[in-house]
């Protein structure tokens, strides 16, 4: 029996709260993405955490779209986020949008004004920044800080009515311009934006800032444990200040380390640059760290959930090796992937003593890891495709594949011995000639011949063709976000290579987007969304080689 995993620090907090009867013994979390891009693997960690905690403690988890910035948000992103959450294996108890609360948030702002805790400021953004001070020097009060409650109410009403241009006025919380936390030096809580909102249309031209909307939205939904990443730790005092001054449900924020993955970038702004500047083929490019990209590449939700569980929940930032993610993917695919044969760099093999025109049906396991996986028929004839590197004209010692005089086994079929080869006018080998041993058939071998090598192949008479896309790391440096200059200078120009014509066994013609395959001796593959009945396209998900676990053993 495996040892039970110890509690992470958030689980320890929740269990203490449950024991104390805090929030009537409820656990209610939320996942609150802004719909301004596609979710990435870092969001997957947060999804697994929030929904996982709700499941573990028989609680609830909301999906709430933080749609307070109409300029960057779109229904396309809303739909993609919902699809990603469900694909990962989760569903929300309640679906909300921050825009659901625009009236309440407006009323909260008015309440702060009436309490003398908010004021309308006519200063420009540059002027406000100049009065903020710094860590060693306190800020200075705005000349508009002492406006009367009546004047602030009137001006805020006029802001809502659209009487002012973008940036002409803002609403600021009145806290302390000398506060050691810079975020509490009279932060902006409302700004003017004359922009069409994807849900509320043109009803509003003032929108709450994230720091104002976040805590109040949590409070409205009675969220018990509001879990954010570490960059929001300095925002927590403002979160608490707003809830306290408004006298509303006391949601509380907790912070954990975000996921940082090497050889990629995790900033939505940078990912959007890659998409807009055509460095990748969209948000779901299989090289992207987006959930949709990983799904297209052939990753499984089970492997991503396992990855999130393995890296755990910590309070300190660190850089995670992408090899660990690939290990989790490979480990799951080994259990579920259907075994098939495909030849990516083909060369023709002719069996000279097998009757020409004769076809034989052999049997092959679909998945040796699955006792109920069953078998499939594969055809065999005297003309096959094998991998070019399974033959050498001048093989070295201990080479266990084909060269003149060498024997090797064809997977699921027979042992063959190479007798010769043919070259074209450029000196390239075009055909390999072999004889086979009829008594050496897999499963009933009575030949007594021992060989150390086994090769995959496909029958040249029945093979289908396919395009194969091979992927490597998107960046050629471990942490491109911290390198000097433009992060795009470090893009790996060899991150995608395409094989236009590979040969695959006929069973692969019926592949679906939900299927996962192991191409024997090559790696794991999945059908691409570009694939059609007339043009089959497969993406390489991950190779068979497990470099990550080997490195851990060395350590």
C-alpha positions as CSV (number, residue, x, y, z in Angstrom):
1,X,0.0,0.0,0.0
2,X,1.4,3.4,-1.0
3,X,2.1,6.0,1.8
4,X,-0.7,8.6,2.1
5,X,0.3,12.0,0.9
6,X,0.8,14.6,3.6
7,X,-1.4,17.7,3.7
8,X,-0.3,20.8,1.9
9,X,-0.5,24.1,3.8
10,X,-3.9,25.1,2.3
11,X,-5.4,21.7,3.3
12,X,-4.0,22.3,6.8
13,X,-5.8,25.7,7.0
14,X,-9.0,24.2,5.7
15,X,-9.0,21.3,8.2
16,X,-8.4,23.8,11.1
17,X,-11.2,25.9,9.9
18,X,-13.5,22.9,9.6
19,X,-12.5,21.8,13.1
20,X,-13.3,25.3,14.5
21,X,-16.6,25.5,12.6
22,X,-15.5,28.6,10.7
23,X,-18.0,29.6,7.9
24,X,-20.4,27.0,9.4
25,X,-18.0,24.2,8.4
26,X,-18.3,25.0,4.7
27,X,-15.6,24.9,2.0
28,X,-16.4,27.0,-1.0
29,X,-13.6,27.9,-3.5
30,X,-13.6,29.5,-6.9
31,X,-11.5,29.6,-10.1
32,X,-11.7,33.2,-11.5
33,X,-9.9,33.6,-14.8
34,X,-10.0,36.7,-16.9
35,X,-11.3,35.9,-20.4
36,X,-8.5,37.6,-22.2
37,X,-6.7,34.5,-23.5
38,X,-6.5,30.8,-23.4
39,X,-5.7,28.9,-20.2
40,X,-2.2,27.4,-19.8
41,X,-0.7,24.7,-17.7
42,X,-0.3,27.2,-14.8
43,X,-4.0,27.7,-14.8
44,X,-4.4,23.9,-14.9
45,X,-2.6,23.7,-11.6
46,X,-5.0,26.3,-10.1
47,X,-8.0,24.5,-11.5
48,X,-6.9,21.1,-10.0
49,X,-6.2,22.8,-6.7
50,X,-9.5,24.7,-6.4
51,X,-11.8,22.1,-7.7
52,X,-9.8,19.3,-6.0
53,X,-10.2,21.0,-2.6
54,X,-13.9,21.4,-3.1
55,X,-14.2,17.7,-4.0
56,X,-12.0,16.5,-1.1
57,X,-13.9,18.4,1.5
58,X,-17.4,17.9,0.0
59,X,-17.6,21.6,-0.8
60,X,-18.3,23.7,-3.8
61,X,-16.2,25.4,-6.5
62,X,-17.4,28.3,-8.7
63,X,-16.2,29.2,-12.1
64,X,-16.2,33.0,-12.2
65,X,-15.0,35.1,-15.2
66,X,-13.2,38.2,-14.1
67,X,-14.6,40.3,-17.0
68,X,-13.8,43.8,-15.8
69,X,-11.7,44.9,-18.7
70,X,-13.9,45.0,-21.9
71,X,-11.0,46.0,-24.1
72,X,-9.2,42.7,-23.8
73,X,-12.0,40.2,-23.3
74,X,-14.0,38.1,-25.7
75,X,-16.6,35.3,-25.7
76,X,-14.1,33.1,-27.6
77,X,-12.0,33.0,-24.5
78,X,-15.0,32.4,-22.3
79,X,-16.0,29.3,-24.3
80,X,-12.4,28.0,-24.5
81,X,-12.0,28.3,-20.7
82,X,-15.2,26.4,-20.0
83,X,-14.1,23.7,-22.5
84,X,-10.7,23.4,-20.8
85,X,-12.1,23.1,-17.3
86,X,-14.5,20.3,-18.4
87,X,-11.8,18.5,-20.4
88,X,-9.6,18.4,-17.3
89,X,-12.4,16.5,-15.6
90,X,-14.1,19.2,-13.5
91,X,-17.4,21.0,-13.4
92,X,-18.4,24.0,-11.5
93,X,-21.2,24.3,-8.9
94,X,-22.1,27.8,-9.9
95,X,-21.2,29.8,-13.0
96,X,-20.7,33.6,-12.5
97,X,-19.2,36.6,-14.2
98,X,-17.9,39.6,-12.3
99,X,-20.1,41.6,-14.7
100,X,-23.1,39.9,-12.9
101,X,-22.1,42.2,-9.9
102,X,-21.5,45.5,-11.7
103,X,-24.6,47.0,-10.0
104,X,-23.6,45.8,-6.6
105,X,-19.9,46.8,-7.0
106,X,-21.1,50.3,-8.0
107,X,-23.2,50.4,-4.9
108,X,-20.2,49.3,-2.8
109,X,-18.2,52.2,-4.3
110,X,-21.0,54.6,-3.5
111,X,-21.1,53.3,0.1
112,X,-17.3,54.0,0.4
113,X,-17.9,57.5,-0.9
114,X,-20.6,58.1,1.6
115,X,-18.4,56.9,4.4
116,X,-15.7,59.3,3.3
117,X,-13.5,56.4,2.2
118,X,-13.3,57.1,-1.5
119,X,-12.9,60.2,-3.7
120,X,-12.9,61.2,-7.4
121,X,-9.5,62.3,-8.6
122,X,-9.0,64.4,-11.7
123,X,-5.3,63.8,-11.8
124,X,-3.7,62.1,-14.8
125,X,-2.2,58.7,-14.5
126,X,1.3,60.3,-14.6
127,X,0.4,62.7,-11.9
128,X,-1.0,60.0,-9.7
129,X,2.2,57.9,-10.2
130,X,4.4,60.9,-9.3
131,X,2.6,61.3,-6.0
132,X,2.8,57.7,-5.0
133,X,6.3,58.0,-3.5
134,X,8.4,54.9,-3.1
135,X,9.4,52.3,-0.5
136,X,11.6,54.8,1.3
137,X,9.5,57.9,0.7
138,X,5.8,58.4,1.6
139,X,3.4,59.6,-1.1
140,X,1.7,63.0,-1.1
141,X,-2.0,63.6,-1.0
142,X,-3.9,64.4,-4.2
143,X,-5.2,67.9,-4.4
144,X,-8.6,66.4,-4.9
145,X,-8.5,64.1,-1.8
146,X,-10.5,66.4,0.4
147,X,-13.5,66.8,-1.8
148,X,-16.8,66.6,0.0
149,X,-18.9,63.5,0.0
150,X,-21.6,65.4,-1.9
151,X,-19.1,66.5,-4.6
152,X,-17.7,63.0,-4.9
153,X,-21.2,61.5,-5.2
154,X,-22.0,64.0,-7.9
155,X,-18.8,63.4,-9.9
156,X,-19.1,59.6,-9.6
157,X,-22.6,59.8,-10.9
158,X,-21.4,61.9,-13.9
159,X,-18.6,59.4,-14.5
160,X,-21.2,56.7,-14.8
161,X,-23.4,58.8,-17.1
162,X,-20.5,59.2,-19.5
163,X,-19.8,62.9,-19.1
164,X,-16.1,62.4,-19.0
165,X,-13.5,60.9,-21.4
166,X,-11.3,57.8,-20.6
167,X,-8.7,58.8,-18.1
168,X,-10.2,62.1,-17.2
169,X,-11.3,61.0,-13.8
170,X,-10.9,58.0,-11.5
171,X,-12.3,56.9,-8.2
172,X,-9.7,56.2,-5.5
173,X,-10.0,54.6,-2.1
174,X,-9.0,57.0,0.7
175,X,-6.6,54.9,2.8
176,X,-3.1,56.2,3.6
177,X,-0.6,57.9,1.2
178,X,2.2,57.0,3.7
179,X,1.3,53.3,4.0
180,X,4.4,51.0,3.8
181,X,2.4,48.9,1.3
182,X,2.4,50.9,-1.9
183,X,-0.9,49.3,-3.0
184,X,-2.7,50.9,-0.1
185,X,-1.6,54.4,-1.1
186,X,-5.1,55.5,-2.2
187,X,-5.5,52.8,-4.9
188,X,-7.7,53.4,-8.0
189,X,-10.9,51.4,-7.6
190,X,-12.9,52.6,-10.7
191,X,-11.8,53.9,-14.1
192,X,-13.6,55.2,-17.1
193,X,-13.6,53.0,-20.2
194,X,-15.9,53.8,-23.1
195,X,-15.7,50.3,-24.5
196,X,-18.3,47.7,-25.5
197,X,-18.5,44.8,-23.0
198,X,-19.0,41.3,-24.2
199,X,-21.9,40.8,-21.9
200,X,-23.3,44.1,-20.7
201,X,-22.9,45.9,-24.0
202,X,-22.8,49.7,-23.6
203,X,-24.6,49.9,-20.3
204,X,-21.4,50.8,-18.4
205,X,-18.6,53.2,-19.2
206,X,-17.0,52.9,-15.7
207,X,-15.5,49.6,-14.6
208,X,-14.1,48.4,-11.3
209,X,-10.4,47.6,-11.0
210,X,-9.5,44.0,-10.3
211,X,-8.4,44.7,-6.7
212,X,-11.8,46.2,-5.9
213,X,-13.9,43.6,-7.7
214,X,-12.0,40.5,-6.6
215,X,-12.7,40.5,-2.9
216,X,-16.2,41.8,-3.2
217,X,-17.1,39.2,-5.7
218,X,-15.7,36.5,-3.4
219,X,-17.8,38.0,-0.6
220,X,-21.0,38.1,-2.7
221,X,-20.5,34.4,-3.5
222,X,-19.6,33.6,0.1
223,X,-16.3,32.1,-0.9
224,X,-14.6,30.7,2.2
225,X,-11.1,30.1,0.8
226,X,-10.0,32.5,-2.0
227,X,-6.8,30.9,-3.4
228,X,-4.5,33.1,-5.5
229,X,-0.9,32.9,-6.6
230,X,2.0,34.6,-4.7
231,X,2.1,37.8,-6.7
232,X,-1.2,38.7,-5.0
233,X,0.2,38.5,-1.5
234,X,0.7,42.3,-1.3
235,X,-2.8,42.8,-2.6
236,X,-4.4,40.9,0.4
237,X,-4.4,43.9,2.7
238,X,-6.5,45.9,0.2
239,X,-8.7,42.8,-0.2
240,X,-9.3,42.7,3.5
241,X,-9.7,46.5,3.8
242,X,-12.5,46.7,1.3
243,X,-14.4,43.8,2.9
244,X,-13.9,45.3,6.4
245,X,-15.0,48.8,5.5
246,X,-18.0,47.5,3.6
247,X,-19.0,45.2,6.4
248,X,-19.7,42.3,4.1
249,X,-19.1,38.5,4.2
250,X,-15.4,38.0,5.3
251,X,-13.9,35.9,2.5
252,X,-10.2,35.5,3.0
253,X,-7.3,35.2,0.5
254,X,-4.5,32.6,0.6
255,X,-1.5,32.5,-1.7
256,X,0.5,29.7,-3.2
257,X,3.4,29.5,-5.6
258,X,2.5,29.8,-9.3
259,X,3.7,27.2,-11.8
260,X,6.9,28.2,-13.6
261,X,7.9,25.7,-16.3
262,X,11.2,25.7,-18.1
263,X,11.7,26.1,-21.9
264,X,8.5,28.1,-22.2
265,X,6.8,31.3,-21.1
266,X,3.7,31.4,-18.8
267,X,2.7,35.1,-19.3
268,X,-0.6,35.5,-21.1
269,X,0.8,38.7,-22.6
270,X,3.8,37.0,-24.0
271,X,1.7,34.1,-25.3
272,X,-0.6,36.5,-27.0
273,X,2.5,38.1,-28.7
274,X,3.5,34.7,-30.0
275,X,0.0,34.2,-31.4
276,X,-0.4,37.7,-32.9
277,X,3.0,37.8,-34.4
278,X,2.5,34.3,-36.0
279,X,5.4,32.8,-34.1
280,X,3.1,29.9,-33.5
281,X,0.0,28.6,-35.3
282,X,-2.6,29.9,-32.8
283,X,-3.4,29.4,-29.1
284,X,-3.8,25.7,-29.7
285,X,-0.4,25.2,-31.4
286,X,0.9,21.9,-29.9
287,X,4.1,23.7,-28.9
288,X,2.2,26.2,-26.7
289,X,1.8,25.6,-22.9
290,X,-1.9,26.2,-23.3
291,X,-4.3,23.5,-22.2
292,X,-5.8,23.5,-25.7
293,X,-2.3,23.1,-27.2
294,X,-1.5,20.2,-25.0
295,X,-4.8,18.6,-25.7
296,X,-4.1,18.9,-29.5
297,X,-0.6,17.5,-29.0
298,X,-2.1,14.4,-27.3
299,X,-1.7,15.1,-23.6
300,X,-4.4,13.5,-21.5
301,X,-6.3,15.2,-18.6
302,X,-5.3,12.4,-16.3
303,X,-1.6,13.1,-16.9
304,X,-2.0,16.9,-16.3
305,X,-3.9,16.2,-13.1
306,X,-1.1,13.8,-12.0
307,X,1.5,16.5,-12.8
308,X,-0.4,19.0,-10.7
309,X,-0.6,16.5,-7.8
310,X,3.1,15.7,-8.2
311,X,4.5,19.2,-8.1
312,X,2.2,19.9,-5.1
313,X,1.3,23.2,-3.4
314,X,4.1,25.4,-2.1
315,X,4.7,28.9,-0.7
316,X,8.0,29.4,-2.6
317,X,8.5,30.0,-6.3
318,X,10.6,27.5,-8.3
319,X,11.2,26.4,-11.9
320,X,9.7,23.0,-12.7
321,X,11.4,20.8,-15.2
322,X,9.2,20.2,-18.2
323,X,10.6,16.6,-18.2
324,X,8.4,15.9,-15.2
325,X,5.3,16.9,-17.2
326,X,6.4,14.6,-20.0
327,X,7.1,11.8,-17.5
328,X,3.5,12.1,-16.3
329,X,2.2,12.1,-19.8
330,X,4.3,9.1,-20.8
331,X,3.3,7.2,-17.7
332,X,-0.4,7.5,-18.4
333,X,-0.1,7.0,-22.2
334,X,1.8,3.7,-21.6
335,X,-1.3,2.4,-19.9
336,X,-3.9,3.6,-22.4
337,X,-2.3,4.1,-25.8
338,X,-3.1,1.7,-28.6
339,X,0.0,0.1,-30.1
340,X,0.4,0.6,-33.8
341,X,3.2,0.5,-36.4
342,X,4.3,3.5,-38.5
343,X,7.4,4.0,-40.6
344,X,8.6,7.6,-40.6
345,X,11.7,7.4,-42.8
346,X,10.8,4.5,-45.1
347,X,13.0,2.2,-47.2
348,X,11.6,-0.8,-49.0
349,X,12.3,-4.3,-47.9
350,X,11.6,-7.2,-50.3
351,X,11.4,-10.8,-49.0
352,X,12.7,-12.8,-51.9
353,X,11.5,-16.2,-50.8
354,X,8.0,-15.2,-49.7
355,X,5.5,-15.9,-52.6
356,X,4.9,-12.7,-54.6
357,X,1.2,-11.7,-54.5
358,X,0.5,-13.7,-51.3
359,X,-0.9,-11.9,-48.3
360,X,-1.0,-13.2,-44.8
361,X,-3.0,-11.9,-41.8
362,X,-1.1,-11.8,-38.5
363,X,-2.3,-10.9,-35.1
364,X,-1.0,-8.0,-32.9
365,X,-1.8,-6.9,-29.4
366,X,-3.5,-3.5,-29.1
367,X,-1.9,-2.8,-25.7
368,X,0.2,-5.3,-23.7
369,X,-0.5,-3.2,-20.5
370,X,-4.2,-3.8,-20.9
371,X,-5.3,-7.4,-20.4
372,X,-8.6,-6.6,-22.0
373,X,-7.1,-4.7,-24.9
374,X,-7.6,-7.4,-27.4
375,X,-5.8,-7.9,-30.8
376,X,-6.0,-6.5,-34.3
377,X,-5.2,-8.1,-37.6
378,X,-2.2,-6.8,-39.6
379,X,-1.4,-7.8,-43.2
380,X,2.0,-9.2,-44.3
381,X,3.4,-9.7,-47.7
382,X,6.8,-9.9,-49.4
383,X,7.1,-6.1,-49.8
384,X,7.3,-4.1,-46.6
385,X,8.4,-0.6,-45.5
386,X,10.9,-0.4,-42.6
387,X,12.8,2.5,-41.1
388,X,15.9,3.6,-43.0
389,X,18.1,3.5,-39.9
390,X,17.2,-0.2,-39.4
391,X,19.6,-1.0,-42.2
392,X,23.4,-0.3,-42.5
393,X,25.5,-1.0,-45.5
394,X,28.6,-1.4,-43.2
395,X,27.2,-2.3,-39.8
396,X,29.5,-2.0,-36.7
397,X,29.9,-4.8,-34.2
398,X,26.9,-5.4,-32.0
399,X,24.5,-3.9,-34.5
400,X,21.4,-6.0,-34.1
401,X,19.3,-4.9,-37.1
402,X,19.9,-5.4,-40.8
403,X,23.0,-5.5,-42.8
404,X,24.1,-8.1,-45.3
405,X,24.3,-11.4,-43.4
406,X,22.5,-10.1,-40.3
407,X,19.3,-11.4,-39.0
408,X,16.5,-9.5,-37.1
409,X,12.9,-10.1,-36.2
410,X,10.0,-8.3,-37.8
411,X,7.6,-7.4,-34.9
412,X,4.6,-9.8,-34.8
413,X,5.9,-11.6,-37.9
414,X,9.1,-13.5,-38.9
415,X,12.8,-13.5,-38.6
416,X,14.5,-12.3,-41.7
417,X,18.1,-12.3,-42.9
418,X,19.5,-9.6,-45.2
419,X,21.0,-10.9,-48.4
420,X,21.6,-7.7,-50.4
421,X,20.5,-4.2,-51.3
422,X,20.1,-1.9,-54.3
423,X,21.3,1.7,-54.8
424,X,20.2,4.5,-57.1
425,X,22.5,6.5,-59.4
426,X,23.3,8.8,-56.4
427,X,24.5,6.0,-54.2
428,X,21.5,5.9,-52.0
429,X,20.1,2.6,-50.8
430,X,16.6,2.2,-52.2
431,X,15.7,-1.5,-51.6
432,X,16.8,-4.2,-49.2
433,X,16.6,-7.9,-50.0
434,X,16.0,-10.5,-47.4
435,X,14.9,-14.1,-46.9
436,X,12.6,-15.2,-44.2
437,X,12.3,-18.3,-42.0
438,X,8.8,-19.7,-42.2
439,X,9.2,-21.6,-38.9
440,X,10.0,-18.3,-37.0
441,X,6.5,-16.9,-36.9
442,X,5.8,-14.9,-33.7
443,X,3.8,-16.9,-31.2
444,X,4.8,-20.2,-32.8
445,X,8.5,-20.0,-33.4
446,X,10.1,-23.4,-33.9
447,X,13.1,-22.2,-35.9
448,X,15.6,-22.3,-33.0
449,X,17.1,-19.1,-34.4
450,X,18.0,-16.5,-31.8
451,X,18.2,-12.8,-32.7
452,X,18.6,-9.7,-30.5
453,X,16.9,-7.1,-32.7
454,X,13.2,-6.5,-33.4
455,X,12.0,-4.0,-36.0
456,X,8.6,-2.5,-36.8
457,X,7.3,-2.4,-40.3
458,X,4.2,-1.9,-42.4
459,X,2.9,-3.9,-45.4
460,X,3.7,-1.9,-48.5
461,X,0.6,-3.3,-50.3
462,X,-1.9,-2.1,-47.6
463,X,-0.2,0.8,-45.9
464,X,-1.8,4.2,-45.6
465,X,0.2,7.5,-45.8
466,X,0.2,10.2,-43.2
467,X,1.8,13.5,-42.4
468,X,3.7,13.4,-39.1
469,X,4.5,16.5,-37.1
470,X,7.4,16.3,-34.6
471,X,7.7,18.8,-31.8
472,X,10.6,20.0,-29.6
473,X,10.8,22.7,-26.9
474,X,9.4,26.0,-28.0
475,X,12.5,27.9,-26.6
476,X,16.1,27.0,-26.7
477,X,16.9,28.4,-23.3
478,X,15.6,27.2,-20.0
479,X,14.1,30.4,-18.8
480,X,13.4,32.8,-21.7
481,X,11.5,35.3,-19.6
482,X,14.6,36.2,-17.6
483,X,17.1,36.4,-20.5
484,X,18.3,39.8,-21.8
485,X,16.5,41.4,-24.8
486,X,13.3,40.2,-26.5
487,X,12.2,36.8,-25.2
488,X,11.2,35.9,-28.8
489,X,14.9,36.0,-29.8
490,X,15.2,32.7,-27.9
491,X,12.6,30.8,-29.9
492,X,13.7,27.4,-31.1
493,X,13.4,27.5,-34.9
494,X,13.6,23.7,-34.9
495,X,10.6,23.3,-32.6
496,X,8.5,21.8,-35.4
497,X,9.6,19.5,-38.2
498,X,7.2,17.8,-40.6
499,X,7.4,14.4,-42.3
500,X,5.2,14.8,-45.3
501,X,4.8,11.1,-46.2
502,X,5.1,8.4,-43.6
503,X,3.6,4.9,-43.9
504,X,1.1,3.7,-41.3
505,X,-0.8,0.5,-40.8
506,X,-4.4,0.6,-42.0
507,X,-5.9,0.5,-38.5
508,X,-4.7,4.1,-38.0
509,X,-7.0,5.3,-40.8
510,X,-9.9,5.0,-38.4
511,X,-8.2,7.0,-35.6
512,X,-10.3,9.7,-33.8
513,X,-9.2,12.8,-31.9
514,X,-9.9,11.0,-28.7
515,X,-7.5,8.1,-29.4
516,X,-4.0,7.9,-28.2
517,X,-1.3,5.7,-29.9
518,X,2.1,4.4,-29.3
519,X,4.0,4.1,-32.6
520,X,6.2,1.1,-31.7
521,X,9.8,2.1,-31.1
522,X,9.1,5.8,-31.9
523,X,6.9,7.5,-29.4
524,X,3.3,8.5,-28.5
525,X,1.1,10.2,-31.1
526,X,-2.4,11.6,-31.5
527,X,-4.5,12.6,-34.5
528,X,-4.3,16.3,-35.3
529,X,-7.4,18.5,-35.8
530,X,-6.1,19.3,-39.3
531,X,-6.5,15.7,-40.3
532,X,-9.1,14.7,-42.9
533,X,-10.1,11.4,-44.5
534,X,-7.9,12.2,-47.5
535,X,-4.9,13.6,-45.5
536,X,-4.2,12.0,-42.2
537,X,-2.0,14.1,-39.8
538,X,-0.5,12.9,-36.5
539,X,1.2,14.9,-33.8
540,X,4.1,13.4,-31.8
541,X,3.0,13.8,-28.1
542,X,6.2,12.6,-26.4
543,X,9.0,10.2,-27.1
544,X,9.5,6.8,-25.5
545,X,12.7,7.9,-23.8
546,X,12.3,8.9,-20.2
547,X,15.1,11.3,-19.6
548,X,13.5,13.0,-16.5
549,X,13.3,9.9,-14.3
550,X,16.8,8.9,-15.3
551,X,18.1,12.3,-14.1
552,X,16.3,11.9,-10.8
553,X,18.0,8.5,-10.3
554,X,21.4,10.1,-11.0
555,X,20.6,12.8,-8.4
